[in-house]
């Protein structure tokens, strides 16, 4: 039998169900990998080996009694540290929430535990989900398990904000992990490390119990090694939640059972505006290869236009910081988290000192931008204008989907880069999200799947964008690429 940590969600679940191995054996194997890699990769903020074993023993006991097992039975996963986990520290990778231990469980994590999953620990991330390289965490950078093929030892970015999730899945520290995607934070890190990740339609997964960044954009989703595992995990995560006013009151489809790479009768749109200056030629070549793969799967490929694409990134970096400035106002040092109280300070001075010490530089930058665009003199000029642009972007997608079923685009403009390369240039960092942001602004399902390696031996991803509520179409197109790409590359173990 192969090493248990080489198995994905479906293989673990089926192996546990058939008695090929026990859930405890799986949990023990992944717990060992988490411990061995922590110093090198820094993927976890808190490891919870006892939680993984506790869930595994419950699954083994249920199987011994002949009880029905859940969709994720026996699968230990990593939980992004944005999800509230009862009795386990939840920090959003910030100092201001360091030591905060929730008395409640997020709806998404509760759904996963109910489906039989166990928790290996809380994954590191960009602070408050603000970042594209996992360099803004209070708990230190996450290091990608990948290295360039030329023998260079430079530490590479695992993407962000779900960089702990991407690094942990790619390094076989967990078979799958939760991520959140506000402007590409599932898709971009998945592309950087050669795994799959899907952001479902806005509202498909509950936001209740997830630390808020930008409430009209935030959406949870799975990150795993392949499309099938993402489909299985998304079924377990999704569902209507009356505690979330934006939750979709729709049944959860059986995405995994209905997976098919036969795209005959389907039309794939190629947005002409996505061939942007500055995009790595190898990314464009992989996009052309993806077009040929989808044609081979039976799809008809057509050109579509998304004319307001060039305004998506500036609109996003007005809307998201505006919502962040509102959401993060709750962190004041009064009720929970950090409190910095200088001698003789009044209430306002305590607020200022707590936030100065508790928020990182990128978080402060976005709060300042958001507060500025919401201020009386600039609300109409910036925030309202950005919301109008967002409406136009959503309309572009609606019109494109009148002629096609799914859209194929690159996930990122480049492959992964060395940590430190862009940290001093916020605009260069923000450009990482240029292909991911439009689907987020429109609330559409979008997925990244691995397409191959570049000349430096680093993964490249392709992105599928679907109609609202059509995760199945996105997953099927992703499966078509996955089967034709035959991507089996994995990072050489150096940690």
C-alpha positions in Angstrom: 0.0 0.0 0.0 1.3 3.5 -0.8 2.0 6.0 1.9 -1.4 7.1 3.3 -0.3 10.8 2.9 -0.1 10.4 -0.9 -3.9 9.7 -1.0 -6.5 12.3 -1.7 -10.0 12.8 -0.2 -11.8 10.2 -2.3 -9.2 7.5 -1.8 -9.0 8.1 1.9 -12.8 8.1 2.4 -13.2 5.0 0.3 -10.3 3.2 1.9 -11.6 3.9 5.4 -15.1 2.9 4.4 -13.9 -0.4 2.9 -11.7 -1.2 5.9 -8.5 -1.1 3.8 -7.0 1.1 6.6 -8.4 2.9 9.7 -9.2 6.6 10.0 -6.8 6.7 13.0 -3.9 5.4 10.8 -4.6 8.2 8.3 -4.8 10.9 11.0 -1.5 9.6 12.6 0.3 9.7 9.2 -0.8 13.3 8.5 -0.1 14.5 12.0 3.5 13.2 11.6 3.8 15.1 8.3 2.5 18.3 9.9 5.0 18.1 12.7 7.9 17.3 10.5 7.3 20.3 8.1 6.3 23.0 10.5 9.7 24.6 11.0 10.5 24.7 7.3 7.1 25.7 5.8 5.3 27.5 8.7 2.0 26.4 7.1 0.1 26.0 10.4 -0.5 28.6 13.2 -1.8 26.0 15.5 -1.6 22.2 15.1 -4.4 20.1 16.6 -3.3 16.5 16.4 -5.7 15.5 19.2 -8.7 16.9 17.2 -7.7 14.8 14.1 -7.4 11.6 16.2 -10.7 12.3 18.0 -12.6 12.6 14.8 -10.8 9.6 13.3 -11.7 7.4 16.3 -15.4 8.5 16.0 -15.4 7.5 12.3 -13.8 4.1 13.1 -16.3 3.5 15.9 -19.2 4.4 13.6 -17.9 2.0 10.9 -17.5 -0.8 13.4 -21.2 -0.4 14.3 -22.2 -0.5 10.7 -23.4 3.1 10.7 -23.7 5.3 7.6 -20.5 7.3 7.1 -20.4 10.9 5.9 -19.0 12.4 2.7 -15.7 13.2 4.3 -15.5 10.3 6.8 -11.9 9.7 7.9 -10.4 12.6 6.0 -8.2 14.9 8.1 -8.1 18.5 6.7 -6.4 21.8 7.4 -8.7 24.7 8.4 -7.7 28.2 7.3 -7.4 30.4 10.4 -10.3 32.6 9.2 -12.9 30.0 10.3 -14.0 30.2 14.0 -13.3 26.8 15.6 -14.8 26.2 19.0 -12.2 25.8 21.7 -9.3 26.4 19.2 -7.5 29.7 18.8 -8.8 31.7 15.7 -6.6 34.7 14.8 -7.0 35.6 11.1 -3.2 35.5 11.3 -3.3 38.8 13.2 -1.8 40.1 16.5 -5.1 41.8 17.4 -6.9 38.5 17.7 -4.0 36.5 19.1 -5.3 34.3 21.9 -8.9 34.6 20.9 -10.6 31.2 21.4 -14.2 31.1 20.1 -17.1 29.6 22.0 -18.8 28.8 18.7 -18.1 26.9 15.5 -18.4 28.4 12.0 -21.1 26.9 9.8 -18.6 25.6 7.2 -16.4 23.9 9.7 -19.4 22.4 11.6 -20.7 21.0 8.2 -17.3 19.4 7.6 -17.1 17.8 11.1 -20.6 16.5 10.6 -19.5 14.9 7.4 -16.8 13.0 9.2 -13.7 15.2 8.6 -11.1 15.9 11.3 -9.0 18.9 11.9 -5.2 18.8 11.7 -4.8 22.4 12.7 -5.4 26.1 11.8 -3.6 27.1 8.7 -1.5 30.2 8.3 -2.6 33.0 5.9 -2.2 36.6 5.0 -3.5 38.7 7.9 -7.3 39.2 7.7 -7.0 37.6 4.2 -5.3 40.7 2.9 -2.4 39.7 0.7 -1.3 37.6 -2.4 1.9 36.0 -1.1 1.4 35.1 2.5 3.9 37.7 3.7 1.5 39.7 5.9 0.8 37.1 8.6 1.7 38.1 12.2 2.9 34.5 12.6 5.6 34.7 9.8 5.7 33.9 6.1 4.4 30.6 4.8 7.1 29.0 2.5 6.0 27.2 -0.7 7.2 23.6 -0.8 8.3 24.2 -4.4 11.8 25.2 -5.5 12.9 26.2 -9.0 14.4 23.4 -11.1 17.7 25.3 -11.6 18.7 24.4 -8.1 18.0 27.8 -6.6 17.1 27.8 -2.9 15.1 31.1 -2.8 12.0 30.8 -0.7 8.9 31.1 -3.0 5.5 32.5 -2.3 2.7 29.9 -1.9 0.2 32.6 -3.0 -2.3 34.3 -0.8 -4.3 34.8 1.2 -4.8 31.0 1.5 -1.1 30.3 1.4 -1.0 28.0 4.4 -3.8 26.0 2.7 -2.0 25.7 -0.6 1.4 24.9 0.9 -0.1 22.2 3.2 -2.0 20.4 0.4 0.9 20.6 -2.0 3.4 19.3 0.6 1.1 16.4 1.6 0.5 17.8 5.1 -3.2 17.4 4.5 -5.3 15.9 1.6 -7.4 19.0 1.4 -8.0 22.4 3.2 -10.5 25.1 3.4 -9.8 28.4 1.8 -11.6 31.7 1.3 -11.7 33.8 -1.8 -12.4 37.5 -1.8 -10.5 38.5 -4.9 -8.7 35.3 -5.9 -7.4 33.9 -2.5 -8.3 30.3 -3.4 -7.5 30.3 -7.1 -4.2 32.2 -7.1 -2.5 30.1 -4.4 -3.8 26.9 -5.9 -2.2 27.9 -9.2 1.1 28.7 -7.5 1.5 25.3 -6.0 -0.1 23.0 -8.6 -3.3 22.0 -6.9 -7.0 22.6 -7.6 -9.3 25.1 -5.8 -12.8 26.4 -6.4 -14.6 29.5 -5.3 -18.3 28.7 -5.5 -21.1 31.1 -6.4 -21.4 33.8 -3.8 -23.7 32.5 -1.0 -23.2 28.8 -1.7 -21.1 28.4 1.5 -22.1 30.2 4.7 -20.1 33.2 5.9 -21.3 32.8 9.4 -18.3 32.3 11.8 -15.8 33.4 9.1 -13.8 36.5 10.1 -15.0 39.1 7.7 -12.8 41.0 5.2 -15.2 42.3 2.5 -18.6 40.9 3.1 -20.1 41.2 -0.4 -17.1 39.3 -1.8 -15.9 36.8 0.8 -16.7 33.1 -0.1 -15.4 29.9 1.3 -14.3 27.0 -0.9 -12.2 23.8 -0.9 -8.6 23.4 -2.0 -7.4 19.8 -2.8 -5.2 17.9 -5.2 -7.7 17.3 -7.9 -11.2 18.3 -9.2 -13.0 15.2 -7.8 -11.7 15.9 -4.3 -12.8 19.6 -4.6 -16.3 18.5 -5.6 -16.6 16.0 -2.7 -15.4 18.6 -0.2 -17.6 21.4 -1.6 -20.7 19.2 -1.2 -19.8 18.9 2.5 -19.1 22.6 3.0 -22.1 24.1 1.1 -25.7 24.5 2.1 -28.3 27.1 3.2 -27.7 28.8 6.5 -30.4 31.0 8.1 -27.6 32.7 10.2 -26.2 34.2 7.0 -28.5 36.7 5.3 -26.6 36.2 2.0 -26.8 32.4 2.0 -28.4 30.7 -1.0 -31.5 28.8 -0.1 -30.9 26.1 -2.7 -30.3 22.3 -2.4 -26.7 21.2 -2.7 -26.2 19.4 -6.0 -24.3 16.1 -6.2 -21.4 17.6 -8.0 -19.0 14.6 -7.5 -21.5 12.0 -8.8 -22.2 14.1 -11.9 -18.6 14.9 -12.9 -17.9 14.4 -16.6 -15.1 15.5 -18.9 -17.3 15.1 -22.0 -17.9 18.7 -23.1 -19.7 17.9 -26.4 -22.4 20.5 -27.0 -20.7 23.0 -24.7 -19.2 26.3 -25.7 -16.1 27.7 -24.1 -15.6 31.5 -24.2 -12.1 33.0 -24.5 -12.2 36.7 -23.3 -10.1 38.8 -25.7 -9.4 41.4 -22.9 -7.5 38.9 -20.8 -4.5 38.9 -23.2 -2.9 41.7 -21.2 0.4 43.3 -21.5 2.9 42.0 -19.0 1.5 38.5 -18.8 4.2 35.9 -18.8 4.5 34.3 -22.3 4.5 30.9 -20.7 1.1 31.6 -19.1 -0.3 32.6 -22.5 1.1 29.4 -24.1 -0.5 27.3 -21.3 -3.8 29.1 -22.0 -3.5 28.2 -25.7 -2.8 24.6 -24.7 -5.9 24.7 -22.5 -8.0 25.8 -25.4 -6.8 22.7 -27.4 -7.6 20.4 -24.4 -11.2 21.7 -24.2 -11.6 21.3 -28.0 -10.4 17.7 -27.5 -13.1 17.2 -24.9 -15.7 18.1 -27.5 -16.2 21.8 -26.7 -16.7 24.5 -29.2 -14.4 27.4 -28.5 -15.5 31.0 -29.3 -14.2 34.5 -28.5 -16.1 36.6 -26.1 -15.7 40.2 -24.9 -15.6 41.4 -21.3 -15.0 45.1 -22.1 -14.9 46.4 -18.5 -12.2 44.0 -17.4 -9.6 46.7 -17.2 -11.6 48.5 -14.5 -12.1 45.4 -12.3 -8.9 45.7 -10.3 -9.2 49.4 -9.4 -12.9 48.8 -8.6 -12.0 45.9 -6.4 -9.4 47.9 -4.5 -12.0 50.5 -3.7 -14.9 48.2 -2.8 -12.9 45.6 -0.7 -11.0 48.1 1.4 -14.2 50.1 2.0 -15.9 47.0 3.4 -12.8 46.1 5.3 -12.7 49.4 7.0 -16.2 48.9 8.2 -15.7 45.2 9.2 -12.5 45.8 11.1 -13.8 48.7 13.1 -15.1 46.1 15.6 -11.5 45.4 16.8 -11.1 48.0 19.4 -9.5 46.3 22.4 -12.7 46.5 24.5 -14.4 43.1 24.2 -11.9 40.6 23.0 -8.4 40.2 21.5 -5.5 42.5 22.1 -5.8 45.6 24.4 -3.0 48.1 24.4 -3.7 50.5 27.3 -0.9 53.1 27.8 -0.6 54.7 31.2 -3.2 57.3 31.7 -4.8 56.8 28.2 -8.4 57.6 27.6 -10.8 55.5 25.5 -9.8 57.0 22.1 -6.1 56.6 22.9 -6.6 53.0 23.8 -8.4 52.4 20.5 -5.5 54.0 18.6 -2.8 52.2 20.5 -4.5 48.8 20.2 -5.1 49.1 16.5 -1.5 50.5 15.9 -0.1 47.4 17.6 -2.6 44.9 16.5 -2.9 45.5 12.7 -0.1 44.8 10.3 1.0 47.3 7.6 -1.0 45.9 4.8 -4.2 45.8 6.9 -3.6 49.4 7.9 -3.1 50.4 4.3 -6.4 48.9 3.3 -8.3 50.4 6.2 -6.9 53.8 5.3 -7.9 53.5 1.7 -11.3 52.2 2.7 -12.0 54.9 5.2 -10.9 57.5 2.7 -13.2 56.4 -0.1 -16.1 56.2 2.3 -15.5 59.7 3.6 -18.1 62.4 3.0 -16.3 64.2 0.2 -15.2 61.1 -1.7 -18.1 58.6 -1.3 -19.7 59.4 -4.6 -16.5 60.0 -6.5 -14.9 56.6 -5.5 -17.2 54.1 -3.7 -20.4 54.7 -5.6 -18.5 54.8 -8.9 -16.7 51.5 -8.1 -20.1 49.9 -7.4 -21.4 51.1 -10.8 -18.3 49.6 -12.4 -19.0 46.3 -10.5 -22.5 46.2 -12.0 -21.1 46.7 -15.5 -18.6 43.9 -14.9 -21.4 41.6 -13.8 -23.4 42.6 -16.9 -20.4 41.8 -19.2 -20.4 38.2 -17.8 -24.2 37.9 -18.3 -23.9 38.9 -21.9 -20.9 36.6 -22.5 -22.8 33.7 -21.0 -25.6 34.2 -23.5 -23.2 32.7 -26.1 -21.0 30.4 -24.0 -21.3 28.0 -21.1 -18.0 28.5 -19.3 -15.0 30.9 -19.7 -11.4 29.8 -19.9 -8.7 32.2 -18.7 -5.3 32.2 -17.0 -5.4 32.1 -13.2 -2.4 34.4 -12.6 -0.2 36.6 -14.9 3.0 34.9 -13.6 4.1 31.7 -11.8 5.1 31.9 -8.2 7.8 34.5 -7.3 10.4 34.7 -4.5 9.3 36.0 -1.2 10.3 39.6 -0.8 10.2 40.4 -4.6 7.0 42.4 -4.4 6.4 43.1 -0.8 7.6 46.7 -1.1 5.5 47.4 -4.2 1.8 47.1 -3.3 0.6 47.8 -6.8 2.8 45.0 -8.3 1.4 42.7 -5.6 -2.2 43.7 -6.4 -1.7 42.8 -10.1 -1.4 39.2 -9.1 -5.2 39.2 -8.8 -5.9 40.8 -12.2 -7.5 37.6 -13.7 -9.2 36.5 -10.5 -10.9 39.7 -9.4 -13.6 40.0 -12.2 -15.4 36.7 -11.2 -15.3 37.7 -7.5 -16.9 41.1 -8.3 -19.6 39.3 -10.2 -20.1 36.6 -7.5 -19.5 33.8 -10.1 -18.1 30.3 -9.5 -14.5 30.0 -10.6 -11.8 27.3 -10.3 -8.1 27.0 -10.9 -6.6 23.7 -12.1 -3.0 22.8 -12.7 -2.0 23.0 -16.4 1.7 22.2 -16.3 5.2 23.5 -15.3 7.1 26.5 -16.7 10.7 26.4 -17.8 11.8 26.9 -14.1 9.8 23.8 -13.1 7.1 25.8 -11.3 3.3 25.2 -11.6 1.0 27.1 -13.9 -2.8 27.2 -13.4 -5.8 27.7 -15.7 -9.0 29.2 -14.6 -12.6 28.3 -15.4 -15.4 30.8 -14.8 -19.0 29.6 -14.9 -22.5 31.0 -14.7 -24.0 31.7 -11.3 -25.0 28.4 -9.6 -23.3 26.3 -12.3 -20.4 24.8 -10.2 -21.0 21.6 -12.2 -20.1 23.2 -15.5 -16.9 24.7 -13.9 -16.0 21.4 -12.3 -16.6 19.4 -15.5 -14.5 21.8 -17.6 -11.8 21.6 -14.9 -11.9 17.8 -15.1 -11.5 17.9 -18.8 -8.3 19.9 -18.5 -7.1 17.8 -15.6 -7.4 14.6 -17.5 -5.7 16.0 -20.6 -2.9 17.8 -18.7 -2.0 14.7 -16.8 -0.4 16.9 -14.2 1.3 14.6 -11.6 4.2 16.9 -10.6 4.9 17.5 -7.0 7.6 19.4 -5.1 10.7 17.5 -4.2 10.9 17.1 -0.4 13.6 19.4 1.0 12.0 20.1 4.4 
